[in-house]
Amino acid sequence: MSTMNISLPNTLKAFVDEQVSQRGYGTSSEYVRELIRKDQDRLQLRGLLLAGAASSQAAPADASYFEGLRDRVRKAAKPAAKA
């Protein structure tokens, strides 16, 4: 694992220290790693949403769509249940 040093104003350091103690993190590094992971997830979700918005329009998700989806899940679950 690599290390990285960051400089924070006193107010931000106090905030980080408070979050570490109140939210059960062992260290400020754990807290910062969690923030970075959440930001990565947010960026991935944003990319997926933008890709979906740019894609062509699909058929409506009506009752028959969801029934077909349930059928596919049931069929996929049958071989797993036999194993």
PyMOL Python script that loads the backbone (N, CA, C, O; Angstrom):
from pymol import cmd

cmd.read_pdbstr("""\
ATOM      1  N   MET A   1       0.846  -1.170   0.000  1.00  0.00           N
ATOM      2  CA  MET A   1       0.000   0.000   0.000  1.00  0.00           C
ATOM      3  C   MET A   1       0.891   1.233   0.000  1.00  0.00           C
ATOM      4  O   MET A   1       1.874   1.298   0.738  1.00  0.00           O
ATOM      5  N   SER A   2       0.550   2.189  -0.813  1.00  0.00           N
ATOM      6  CA  SER A   2       1.296   3.445  -0.876  1.00  0.00           C
ATOM      7  C   SER A   2       0.776   4.417   0.167  1.00  0.00           C
ATOM      8  O   SER A   2      -0.343   4.286   0.664  1.00  0.00           O
ATOM      9  N   THR A   3       1.598   5.378   0.481  1.00  0.00           N
ATOM     10  CA  THR A   3       1.168   6.421   1.409  1.00  0.00           C
ATOM     11  C   THR A   3       1.074   7.740   0.672  1.00  0.00           C
ATOM     12  O   THR A   3       1.733   7.961  -0.344  1.00  0.00           O
ATOM     13  N   MET A   4       0.232   8.614   1.216  1.00  0.00           N
ATOM     14  CA  MET A   4       0.042   9.942   0.652  1.00  0.00           C
ATOM     15  C   MET A   4      -0.179  10.895   1.812  1.00  0.00           C
ATOM     16  O   MET A   4      -0.994  10.624   2.694  1.00  0.00           O
ATOM     17  N   ASN A   5       0.516  11.973   1.818  1.00  0.00           N
ATOM     18  CA  ASN A   5       0.335  12.989   2.850  1.00  0.00           C
ATOM     19  C   ASN A   5      -0.499  14.119   2.275  1.00  0.00           C
ATOM     20  O   ASN A   5      -0.266  14.571   1.154  1.00  0.00           O
ATOM     21  N   ILE A   6      -1.467  14.569   3.048  1.00  0.00           N
ATOM     22  CA  ILE A   6      -2.283  15.695   2.615  1.00  0.00           C
ATOM     23  C   ILE A   6      -2.271  16.760   3.700  1.00  0.00           C
ATOM     24  O   ILE A   6      -2.118  16.470   4.886  1.00  0.00           O
ATOM     25  N   SER A   7      -2.436  17.981   3.265  1.00  0.00           N
ATOM     26  CA  SER A   7      -2.506  19.105   4.205  1.00  0.00           C
ATOM     27  C   SER A   7      -3.949  19.578   4.282  1.00  0.00           C
ATOM     28  O   SER A   7      -4.614  19.761   3.262  1.00  0.00           O
ATOM     29  N   LEU A   8      -4.419  19.770   5.503  1.00  0.00           N
ATOM     30  CA  LEU A   8      -5.780  20.237   5.727  1.00  0.00           C
ATOM     31  C   LEU A   8      -5.767  21.440   6.653  1.00  0.00           C
ATOM     32  O   LEU A   8      -4.955  21.517   7.575  1.00  0.00           O
ATOM     33  N   PRO A   9      -6.661  22.369   6.405  1.00  0.00           N
ATOM     34  CA  PRO A   9      -6.827  23.441   7.391  1.00  0.00           C
ATOM     35  C   PRO A   9      -7.331  22.822   8.708  1.00  0.00           C
ATOM     36  O   PRO A   9      -7.906  21.734   8.720  1.00  0.00           O
ATOM     37  N   ASN A  10      -7.103  23.527   9.783  1.00  0.00           N
ATOM     38  CA  ASN A  10      -7.485  23.009  11.104  1.00  0.00           C
ATOM     39  C   ASN A  10      -8.961  22.619  11.177  1.00  0.00           C
ATOM     40  O   ASN A  10      -9.310  21.630  11.822  1.00  0.00           O
ATOM     41  N   THR A  11      -9.822  23.388  10.524  1.00  0.00           N
ATOM     42  CA  THR A  11     -11.256  23.086  10.588  1.00  0.00           C
ATOM     43  C   THR A  11     -11.572  21.749   9.906  1.00  0.00           C
ATOM     44  O   THR A  11     -12.390  20.979  10.409  1.00  0.00           O
ATOM     45  N   LEU A  12     -10.933  21.472   8.771  1.00  0.00           N
ATOM     46  CA  LEU A  12     -11.165  20.200   8.093  1.00  0.00           C
ATOM     47  C   LEU A  12     -10.557  19.041   8.867  1.00  0.00           C
ATOM     48  O   LEU A  12     -11.152  17.966   8.933  1.00  0.00           O
ATOM     49  N   LYS A  13      -9.395  19.240   9.448  1.00  0.00           N
ATOM     50  CA  LYS A  13      -8.781  18.178  10.253  1.00  0.00           C
ATOM     51  C   LYS A  13      -9.665  17.850  11.450  1.00  0.00           C
ATOM     52  O   LYS A  13      -9.850  16.683  11.792  1.00  0.00           O
ATOM     53  N   ALA A  14     -10.211  18.888  12.084  1.00  0.00           N
ATOM     54  CA  ALA A  14     -11.107  18.659  13.215  1.00  0.00           C
ATOM     55  C   ALA A  14     -12.352  17.890  12.765  1.00  0.00           C
ATOM     56  O   ALA A  14     -12.835  17.016  13.484  1.00  0.00           O
ATOM     57  N   PHE A  15     -12.867  18.211  11.582  1.00  0.00           N
ATOM     58  CA  PHE A  15     -14.027  17.513  11.055  1.00  0.00           C
ATOM     59  C   PHE A  15     -13.702  16.037  10.815  1.00  0.00           C
ATOM     60  O   PHE A  15     -14.482  15.159  11.182  1.00  0.00           O
ATOM     61  N   VAL A  16     -12.554  15.768  10.202  1.00  0.00           N
ATOM     62  CA  VAL A  16     -12.136  14.384   9.933  1.00  0.00           C
ATOM     63  C   VAL A  16     -11.977  13.632  11.247  1.00  0.00           C
ATOM     64  O   VAL A  16     -12.460  12.508  11.384  1.00  0.00           O
ATOM     65  N   ASP A  17     -11.308  14.242  12.204  1.00  0.00           N
ATOM     66  CA  ASP A  17     -11.114  13.595  13.503  1.00  0.00           C
ATOM     67  C   ASP A  17     -12.453  13.281  14.166  1.00  0.00           C
ATOM     68  O   ASP A  17     -12.615  12.221  14.770  1.00  0.00           O
ATOM     69  N   GLU A  18     -13.396  14.186  14.056  1.00  0.00           N
ATOM     70  CA  GLU A  18     -14.724  13.978  14.630  1.00  0.00           C
ATOM     71  C   GLU A  18     -15.442  12.820  13.925  1.00  0.00           C
ATOM     72  O   GLU A  18     -16.072  11.990  14.581  1.00  0.00           O
ATOM     73  N   GLN A  19     -15.349  12.766  12.610  1.00  0.00           N
ATOM     74  CA  GLN A  19     -15.979  11.678  11.859  1.00  0.00           C
ATOM     75  C   GLN A  19     -15.367  10.327  12.217  1.00  0.00           C
ATOM     76  O   GLN A  19     -16.075   9.328  12.340  1.00  0.00           O
ATOM     77  N   VAL A  20     -14.055  10.306  12.382  1.00  0.00           N
ATOM     78  CA  VAL A  20     -13.361   9.066  12.742  1.00  0.00           C
ATOM     79  C   VAL A  20     -13.878   8.556  14.088  1.00  0.00           C
ATOM     80  O   VAL A  20     -14.175   7.371  14.239  1.00  0.00           O
ATOM     81  N   SER A  21     -13.979   9.447  15.047  1.00  0.00           N
ATOM     82  CA  SER A  21     -14.397   9.005  16.378  1.00  0.00           C
ATOM     83  C   SER A  21     -15.891   8.691  16.440  1.00  0.00           C
ATOM     84  O   SER A  21     -16.287   7.745  17.120  1.00  0.00           O
ATOM     85  N   GLN A  22     -16.715   9.450  15.756  1.00  0.00           N
ATOM     86  CA  GLN A  22     -18.169   9.253  15.842  1.00  0.00           C
ATOM     87  C   GLN A  22     -18.673   8.115  14.963  1.00  0.00           C
ATOM     88  O   GLN A  22     -19.691   7.497  15.277  1.00  0.00           O
ATOM     89  N   ARG A  23     -17.979   7.831  13.873  1.00  0.00           N
ATOM     90  CA  ARG A  23     -18.500   6.857  12.921  1.00  0.00           C
ATOM     91  C   ARG A  23     -17.747   5.530  12.959  1.00  0.00           C
ATOM     92  O   ARG A  23     -17.967   4.671  12.106  1.00  0.00           O
ATOM     93  N   GLY A  24     -16.875   5.358  13.926  1.00  0.00           N
ATOM     94  CA  GLY A  24     -16.253   4.070  14.151  1.00  0.00           C
ATOM     95  C   GLY A  24     -15.086   3.716  13.250  1.00  0.00           C
ATOM     96  O   GLY A  24     -14.743   2.540  13.129  1.00  0.00           O
ATOM     97  N   TYR A  25     -14.477   4.686  12.625  1.00  0.00           N
ATOM     98  CA  TYR A  25     -13.275   4.409  11.839  1.00  0.00           C
ATOM     99  C   TYR A  25     -12.092   4.283  12.783  1.00  0.00           C
ATOM    100  O   TYR A  25     -12.033   4.951  13.816  1.00  0.00           O
ATOM    101  N   GLY A  26     -11.155   3.425  12.422  1.00  0.00           N
ATOM    102  CA  GLY A  26      -9.974   3.254  13.250  1.00  0.00           C
ATOM    103  C   GLY A  26      -8.984   4.394  13.093  1.00  0.00           C
ATOM    104  O   GLY A  26      -8.329   4.798  14.054  1.00  0.00           O
ATOM    105  N   THR A  27      -8.880   4.907  11.874  1.00  0.00           N
ATOM    106  CA  THR A  27      -7.920   5.979  11.593  1.00  0.00           C
ATOM    107  C   THR A  27      -8.517   6.945  10.582  1.00  0.00           C
ATOM    108  O   THR A  27      -9.529   6.654   9.944  1.00  0.00           O
ATOM    109  N   SER A  28      -7.885   8.079  10.450  1.00  0.00           N
ATOM    110  CA  SER A  28      -8.317   9.043   9.430  1.00  0.00           C
ATOM    111  C   SER A  28      -8.098   8.475   8.030  1.00  0.00           C
ATOM    112  O   SER A  28      -8.831   8.820   7.103  1.00  0.00           O
ATOM    113  N   SER A  29      -7.101   7.613   7.868  1.00  0.00           N
ATOM    114  CA  SER A  29      -6.856   6.980   6.570  1.00  0.00           C
ATOM    115  C   SER A  29      -8.041   6.113   6.161  1.00  0.00           C
ATOM    116  O   SER A  29      -8.436   6.117   4.995  1.00  0.00           O
ATOM    117  N   GLU A  30      -8.612   5.369   7.109  1.00  0.00           N
ATOM    118  CA  GLU A  30      -9.784   4.549   6.801  1.00  0.00           C
ATOM    119  C   GLU A  30     -10.940   5.423   6.332  1.00  0.00           C
ATOM    120  O   GLU A  30     -11.643   5.081   5.381  1.00  0.00           O
ATOM    121  N   TYR A  31     -11.129   6.543   6.999  1.00  0.00           N
ATOM    122  CA  TYR A  31     -12.199   7.470   6.636  1.00  0.00           C
ATOM    123  C   TYR A  31     -11.983   8.017   5.232  1.00  0.00           C
ATOM    124  O   TYR A  31     -12.913   8.038   4.425  1.00  0.00           O
ATOM    125  N   VAL A  32     -10.782   8.454   4.936  1.00  0.00           N
ATOM    126  CA  VAL A  32     -10.486   9.019   3.618  1.00  0.00           C
ATOM    127  C   VAL A  32     -10.622   7.948   2.538  1.00  0.00           C
ATOM    128  O   VAL A  32     -11.145   8.231   1.460  1.00  0.00           O
ATOM    129  N   ARG A  33     -10.162   6.724   2.806  1.00  0.00           N
ATOM    130  CA  ARG A  33     -10.314   5.638   1.830  1.00  0.00           C
ATOM    131  C   ARG A  33     -11.784   5.395   1.524  1.00  0.00           C
ATOM    132  O   ARG A  33     -12.155   5.194   0.367  1.00  0.00           O
ATOM    133  N   GLU A  34     -12.623   5.412   2.558  1.00  0.00           N
ATOM    134  CA  GLU A  34     -14.062   5.223   2.358  1.00  0.00           C
ATOM    135  C   GLU A  34     -14.645   6.346   1.500  1.00  0.00           C
ATOM    136  O   GLU A  34     -15.466   6.089   0.619  1.00  0.00           O
ATOM    137  N   LEU A  35     -14.234   7.563   1.747  1.00  0.00           N
ATOM    138  CA  LEU A  35     -14.710   8.686   0.931  1.00  0.00           C
ATOM    139  C   LEU A  35     -14.302   8.511  -0.530  1.00  0.00           C
ATOM    140  O   LEU A  35     -15.093   8.778  -1.434  1.00  0.00           O
ATOM    141  N   ILE A  36     -13.088   8.070  -0.757  1.00  0.00           N
ATOM    142  CA  ILE A  36     -12.601   7.873  -2.125  1.00  0.00           C
ATOM    143  C   ILE A  36     -13.385   6.749  -2.794  1.00  0.00           C
ATOM    144  O   ILE A  36     -13.770   6.882  -3.956  1.00  0.00           O
ATOM    145  N   ARG A  37     -13.630   5.651  -2.092  1.00  0.00           N
ATOM    146  CA  ARG A  37     -14.414   4.549  -2.671  1.00  0.00           C
ATOM    147  C   ARG A  37     -15.819   5.014  -3.033  1.00  0.00           C
ATOM    148  O   ARG A  37     -16.335   4.667  -4.095  1.00  0.00           O
ATOM    149  N   LYS A  38     -16.435   5.795  -2.154  1.00  0.00           N
ATOM    150  CA  LYS A  38     -17.780   6.310  -2.442  1.00  0.00           C
ATOM    151  C   LYS A  38     -17.757   7.231  -3.653  1.00  0.00           C
ATOM    152  O   LYS A  38     -18.691   7.219  -4.455  1.00  0.00           O
ATOM    153  N   ASP A  39     -16.711   8.023  -3.797  1.00  0.00           N
ATOM    154  CA  ASP A  39     -16.599   8.905  -4.957  1.00  0.00           C
ATOM    155  C   ASP A  39     -16.412   8.081  -6.231  1.00  0.00           C
ATOM    156  O   ASP A  39     -16.976   8.419  -7.272  1.00  0.00           O
ATOM    157  N   GLN A  40     -15.633   7.011  -6.159  1.00  0.00           N
ATOM    158  CA  GLN A  40     -15.472   6.129  -7.323  1.00  0.00           C
ATOM    159  C   GLN A  40     -16.816   5.523  -7.713  1.00  0.00           C
ATOM    160  O   GLN A  40     -17.154   5.473  -8.895  1.00  0.00           O
ATOM    161  N   ASP A  41     -17.585   5.064  -6.727  1.00  0.00           N
ATOM    162  CA  ASP A  41     -18.908   4.498  -7.000  1.00  0.00           C
ATOM    163  C   ASP A  41     -19.821   5.543  -7.635  1.00  0.00           C
ATOM    164  O   ASP A  41     -20.554   5.247  -8.579  1.00  0.00           O
ATOM    165  N   ARG A  42     -19.769   6.764  -7.112  1.00  0.00           N
ATOM    166  CA  ARG A  42     -20.604   7.844  -7.645  1.00  0.00           C
ATOM    167  C   ARG A  42     -20.247   8.136  -9.098  1.00  0.00           C
ATOM    168  O   ARG A  42     -21.130   8.321  -9.935  1.00  0.00           O
ATOM    169  N   LEU A  43     -18.947   8.177  -9.395  1.00  0.00           N
ATOM    170  CA  LEU A  43     -18.519   8.437 -10.764  1.00  0.00           C
ATOM    171  C   LEU A  43     -18.915   7.308 -11.708  1.00  0.00           C
ATOM    172  O   LEU A  43     -19.297   7.558 -12.851  1.00  0.00           O
ATOM    173  N   GLN A  44     -18.824   6.062 -11.232  1.00  0.00           N
ATOM    174  CA  GLN A  44     -19.241   4.929 -12.053  1.00  0.00           C
ATOM    175  C   GLN A  44     -20.741   5.002 -12.333  1.00  0.00           C
ATOM    176  O   GLN A  44     -21.171   4.799 -13.469  1.00  0.00           O
ATOM    177  N   LEU A  45     -21.534   5.287 -11.309  1.00  0.00           N
ATOM    178  CA  LEU A  45     -22.976   5.411 -11.480  1.00  0.00           C
ATOM    179  C   LEU A  45     -23.304   6.546 -12.442  1.00  0.00           C
ATOM    180  O   LEU A  45     -24.181   6.406 -13.294  1.00  0.00           O
ATOM    181  N   ARG A  46     -22.610   7.660 -12.310  1.00  0.00           N
ATOM    182  CA  ARG A  46     -22.835   8.797 -13.216  1.00  0.00           C
ATOM    183  C   ARG A  46     -22.557   8.384 -14.654  1.00  0.00           C
ATOM    184  O   ARG A  46     -23.319   8.725 -15.559  1.00  0.00           O
ATOM    185  N   GLY A  47     -21.473   7.656 -14.867  1.00  0.00           N
ATOM    186  CA  GLY A  47     -21.151   7.185 -16.209  1.00  0.00           C
ATOM    187  C   GLY A  47     -22.228   6.272 -16.770  1.00  0.00           C
ATOM    188  O   GLY A  47     -22.602   6.383 -17.937  1.00  0.00           O
ATOM    189  N   LEU A  48     -22.726   5.365 -15.930  1.00  0.00           N
ATOM    190  CA  LEU A  48     -23.794   4.471 -16.371  1.00  0.00           C
ATOM    191  C   LEU A  48     -25.070   5.238 -16.696  1.00  0.00           C
ATOM    192  O   LEU A  48     -25.750   4.938 -17.677  1.00  0.00           O
ATOM    193  N   LEU A  49     -25.390   6.225 -15.869  1.00  0.00           N
ATOM    194  CA  LEU A  49     -26.584   7.031 -16.130  1.00  0.00           C
ATOM    195  C   LEU A  49     -26.445   7.827 -17.424  1.00  0.00           C
ATOM    196  O   LEU A  49     -27.392   7.921 -18.205  1.00  0.00           O
ATOM    197  N   LEU A  50     -25.264   8.398 -17.648  1.00  0.00           N
ATOM    198  CA  LEU A  50     -25.049   9.142 -18.887  1.00  0.00           C
ATOM    199  C   LEU A  50     -25.100   8.227 -20.106  1.00  0.00           C
ATOM    200  O   LEU A  50     -25.643   8.601 -21.146  1.00  0.00           O
ATOM    201  N   ALA A  51     -24.535   7.031 -19.977  1.00  0.00           N
ATOM    202  CA  ALA A  51     -24.598   6.068 -21.083  1.00  0.00           C
ATOM    203  C   ALA A  51     -26.048   5.674 -21.355  1.00  0.00           C
ATOM    204  O   ALA A  51     -26.458   5.567 -22.510  1.00  0.00           O
ATOM    205  N   GLY A  52     -26.812   5.462 -20.304  1.00  0.00           N
ATOM    206  CA  GLY A  52     -28.223   5.117 -20.472  1.00  0.00           C
ATOM    207  C   GLY A  52     -29.000   6.246 -21.108  1.00  0.00           C
ATOM    208  O   GLY A  52     -29.853   6.008 -21.963  1.00  0.00           O
ATOM    209  N   ALA A  53     -28.718   7.475 -20.703  1.00  0.00           N
ATOM    210  CA  ALA A  53     -29.420   8.631 -21.277  1.00  0.00           C
ATOM    211  C   ALA A  53     -29.073   8.816 -22.754  1.00  0.00           C
ATOM    212  O   ALA A  53     -29.900   9.289 -23.534  1.00  0.00           O
ATOM    213  N   ALA A  54     -27.856   8.444 -23.133  1.00  0.00           N
ATOM    214  CA  ALA A  54     -27.426   8.601 -24.525  1.00  0.00           C
ATOM    215  C   ALA A  54     -27.857   7.430 -25.403  1.00  0.00           C
ATOM    216  O   ALA A  54     -27.775   7.520 -26.628  1.00  0.00           O
ATOM    217  N   SER A  55     -28.313   6.340 -24.802  1.00  0.00           N
ATOM    218  CA  SER A  55     -28.686   5.164 -25.585  1.00  0.00           C
ATOM    219  C   SER A  55     -30.056   5.372 -26.230  1.00  0.00           C
ATOM    220  O   SER A  55     -30.812   6.273 -25.866  1.00  0.00           O
ATOM    221  N   SER A  56     -30.341   4.513 -27.190  1.00  0.00           N
ATOM    222  CA  SER A  56     -31.635   4.616 -27.856  1.00  0.00           C
ATOM    223  C   SER A  56     -32.744   4.176 -26.908  1.00  0.00           C
ATOM    224  O   SER A  56     -32.525   3.419 -25.961  1.00  0.00           O
ATOM    225  N   GLN A  57     -33.929   4.674 -27.196  1.00  0.00           N
ATOM    226  CA  GLN A  57     -35.069   4.376 -26.335  1.00  0.00           C
ATOM    227  C   GLN A  57     -35.438   2.903 -26.458  1.00  0.00           C
ATOM    228  O   GLN A  57     -35.463   2.349 -27.557  1.00  0.00           O
ATOM    229  N   ALA A  58     -35.718   2.287 -25.337  1.00  0.00           N
ATOM    230  CA  ALA A  58     -36.099   0.873 -25.297  1.00  0.00           C
ATOM    231  C   ALA A  58     -37.616   0.755 -25.193  1.00  0.00           C
ATOM    232  O   ALA A  58     -38.328   1.749 -25.050  1.00  0.00           O
ATOM    233  N   ALA A  59     -38.081  -0.464 -25.266  1.00  0.00           N
ATOM    234  CA  ALA A  59     -39.511  -0.713 -25.094  1.00  0.00           C
ATOM    235  C   ALA A  59     -39.914  -0.332 -23.673  1.00  0.00           C
ATOM    236  O   ALA A  59     -39.088  -0.370 -22.762  1.00  0.00           O
ATOM    237  N   PRO A  60     -41.159   0.029 -23.483  1.00  0.00           N
ATOM    238  CA  PRO A  60     -41.595   0.420 -22.136  1.00  0.00           C
ATOM    239  C   PRO A  60     -41.520  -0.747 -21.154  1.00  0.00           C
ATOM    240  O   PRO A  60     -41.699  -1.905 -21.530  1.00  0.00           O
ATOM    241  N   ALA A  61     -41.260  -0.430 -19.920  1.00  0.00           N
ATOM    242  CA  ALA A  61     -41.193  -1.445 -18.857  1.00  0.00           C
ATOM    243  C   ALA A  61     -42.590  -1.586 -18.257  1.00  0.00           C
ATOM    244  O   ALA A  61     -42.887  -1.042 -17.194  1.00  0.00           O
ATOM    245  N   ASP A  62     -43.434  -2.327 -18.966  1.00  0.00           N
ATOM    246  CA  ASP A  62     -44.802  -2.536 -18.516  1.00  0.00           C
ATOM    247  C   ASP A  62     -44.922  -3.890 -17.812  1.00  0.00           C
ATOM    248  O   ASP A  62     -43.915  -4.539 -17.530  1.00  0.00           O
ATOM    249  N   ALA A  63     -46.145  -4.306 -17.534  1.00  0.00           N
ATOM    250  CA  ALA A  63     -46.375  -5.553 -16.799  1.00  0.00           C
ATOM    251  C   ALA A  63     -45.799  -6.756 -17.543  1.00  0.00           C
ATOM    252  O   ALA A  63     -45.244  -7.655 -16.912  1.00  0.00           O
ATOM    253  N   SER A  64     -45.920  -6.793 -18.865  1.00  0.00           N
ATOM    254  CA  SER A  64     -45.401  -7.939 -19.613  1.00  0.00           C
ATOM    255  C   SER A  64     -43.875  -7.976 -19.568  1.00  0.00           C
ATOM    256  O   SER A  64     -43.286  -9.056 -19.562  1.00  0.00           O
ATOM    257  N   TYR A  65     -43.235  -6.824 -19.537  1.00  0.00           N
ATOM    258  CA  TYR A  65     -41.773  -6.776 -19.410  1.00  0.00           C
ATOM    259  C   TYR A  65     -41.336  -7.425 -18.095  1.00  0.00           C
ATOM    260  O   TYR A  65     -40.427  -8.254 -18.071  1.00  0.00           O
ATOM    261  N   PHE A  66     -41.994  -7.036 -17.009  1.00  0.00           N
ATOM    262  CA  PHE A  66     -41.616  -7.564 -15.699  1.00  0.00           C
ATOM    263  C   PHE A  66     -41.962  -9.047 -15.571  1.00  0.00           C
ATOM    264  O   PHE A  66     -41.243  -9.786 -14.899  1.00  0.00           O
ATOM    265  N   GLU A  67     -43.039  -9.489 -16.198  1.00  0.00           N
ATOM    266  CA  GLU A  67     -43.358 -10.917 -16.170  1.00  0.00           C
ATOM    267  C   GLU A  67     -42.299 -11.707 -16.930  1.00  0.00           C
ATOM    268  O   GLU A  67     -41.902 -12.784 -16.484  1.00  0.00           O
ATOM    269  N   GLY A  68     -41.842 -11.204 -18.048  1.00  0.00           N
ATOM    270  CA  GLY A  68     -40.765 -11.851 -18.789  1.00  0.00           C
ATOM    271  C   GLY A  68     -39.480 -11.891 -17.980  1.00  0.00           C
ATOM    272  O   GLY A  68     -38.755 -12.886 -18.015  1.00  0.00           O
ATOM    273  N   LEU A  69     -39.192 -10.829 -17.260  1.00  0.00           N
ATOM    274  CA  LEU A  69     -38.014 -10.776 -16.402  1.00  0.00           C
ATOM    275  C   LEU A  69     -38.112 -11.818 -15.292  1.00  0.00           C
ATOM    276  O   LEU A  69     -37.132 -12.498 -14.988  1.00  0.00           O
ATOM    277  N   ARG A  70     -39.292 -11.944 -14.688  1.00  0.00           N
ATOM    278  CA  ARG A  70     -39.493 -12.962 -13.650  1.00  0.00           C
ATOM    279  C   ARG A  70     -39.296 -14.363 -14.222  1.00  0.00           C
ATOM    280  O   ARG A  70     -38.681 -15.214 -13.579  1.00  0.00           O
ATOM    281  N   ASP A  71     -39.813 -14.609 -15.426  1.00  0.00           N
ATOM    282  CA  ASP A  71     -39.644 -15.919 -16.055  1.00  0.00           C
ATOM    283  C   ASP A  71     -38.168 -16.235 -16.266  1.00  0.00           C
ATOM    284  O   ASP A  71     -37.731 -17.356 -16.004  1.00  0.00           O
ATOM    285  N   ARG A  72     -37.399 -15.257 -16.737  1.00  0.00           N
ATOM    286  CA  ARG A  72     -35.967 -15.480 -16.961  1.00  0.00           C
ATOM    287  C   ARG A  72     -35.255 -15.792 -15.646  1.00  0.00           C
ATOM    288  O   ARG A  72     -34.379 -16.655 -15.603  1.00  0.00           O
ATOM    289  N   VAL A  73     -35.627 -15.098 -14.586  1.00  0.00           N
ATOM    290  CA  VAL A  73     -35.000 -15.336 -13.281  1.00  0.00           C
ATOM    291  C   VAL A  73     -35.373 -16.723 -12.775  1.00  0.00           C
ATOM    292  O   VAL A  73     -34.522 -17.434 -12.241  1.00  0.00           O
ATOM    293  N   ARG A  74     -36.631 -17.114 -12.935  1.00  0.00           N
ATOM    294  CA  ARG A  74     -37.063 -18.453 -12.494  1.00  0.00           C
ATOM    295  C   ARG A  74     -36.302 -19.535 -13.251  1.00  0.00           C
ATOM    296  O   ARG A  74     -35.849 -20.508 -12.647  1.00  0.00           O
ATOM    297  N   LYS A  75     -36.159 -19.380 -14.550  1.00  0.00           N
ATOM    298  CA  LYS A  75     -35.452 -20.372 -15.365  1.00  0.00           C
ATOM    299  C   LYS A  75     -33.980 -20.439 -14.972  1.00  0.00           C
ATOM    300  O   LYS A  75     -33.400 -21.524 -14.927  1.00  0.00           O
ATOM    301  N   ALA A  76     -33.380 -19.301 -14.691  1.00  0.00           N
ATOM    302  CA  ALA A  76     -31.978 -19.277 -14.281  1.00  0.00           C
ATOM    303  C   ALA A  76     -31.780 -19.885 -12.901  1.00  0.00           C
ATOM    304  O   ALA A  76     -30.729 -20.461 -12.619  1.00  0.00           O
ATOM    305  N   ALA A  77     -32.784 -19.759 -12.043  1.00  0.00           N
ATOM    306  CA  ALA A  77     -32.672 -20.265 -10.674  1.00  0.00           C
ATOM    307  C   ALA A  77     -32.867 -21.777 -10.612  1.00  0.00           C
ATOM    308  O   ALA A  77     -32.358 -22.412  -9.688  1.00  0.00           O
ATOM    309  N   LYS A  78     -33.585 -22.373 -11.558  1.00  0.00           N
ATOM    310  CA  LYS A  78     -33.844 -23.812 -11.525  1.00  0.00           C
ATOM    311  C   LYS A  78     -32.560 -24.635 -11.567  1.00  0.00           C
ATOM    312  O   LYS A  78     -32.400 -25.524 -10.730  1.00  0.00           O
ATOM    313  N   PRO A  79     -31.632 -24.387 -12.500  1.00  0.00           N
ATOM    314  CA  PRO A  79     -30.389 -25.189 -12.481  1.00  0.00           C
ATOM    315  C   PRO A  79     -29.586 -24.986 -11.193  1.00  0.00           C
ATOM    316  O   PRO A  79     -28.939 -25.918 -10.718  1.00  0.00           O
ATOM    317  N   ALA A  80     -29.622 -23.798 -10.636  1.00  0.00           N
ATOM    318  CA  ALA A  80     -28.878 -23.530  -9.405  1.00  0.00           C
ATOM    319  C   ALA A  80     -29.498 -24.294  -8.229  1.00  0.00           C
ATOM    320  O   ALA A  80     -28.785 -24.753  -7.337  1.00  0.00           O
ATOM    321  N   ALA A  81     -30.816 -24.426  -8.234  1.00  0.00           N
ATOM    322  CA  ALA A  81     -31.495 -25.127  -7.134  1.00  0.00           C
ATOM    323  C   ALA A  81     -31.184 -26.617  -7.164  1.00  0.00           C
ATOM    324  O   ALA A  81     -31.165 -27.262  -6.115  1.00  0.00           O
ATOM    325  N   LYS A  82     -30.940 -27.176  -8.348  1.00  0.00           N
ATOM    326  CA  LYS A  82     -30.643 -28.606  -8.479  1.00  0.00           C
ATOM    327  C   LYS A  82     -29.218 -28.939  -8.029  1.00  0.00           C
ATOM    328  O   LYS A  82     -28.928 -30.072  -7.646  1.00  0.00           O
ATOM    329  N   ALA A  83     -28.338 -27.944  -8.080  1.00  0.00           N
ATOM    330  CA  ALA A  83     -26.915 -28.174  -7.747  1.00  0.00           C
ATOM    331  C   ALA A  83     -26.689 -28.353  -6.270  1.00  0.00           C
ATOM    332  O   ALA A  83     -25.553 -28.553  -5.840  1.00  0.00           O
TER     333      ALA A  83
END
""", "prot")
cmd.dss("prot")
cmd.show_as("cartoon", "prot")
cmd.util.cbc("prot")
cmd.orient("prot")
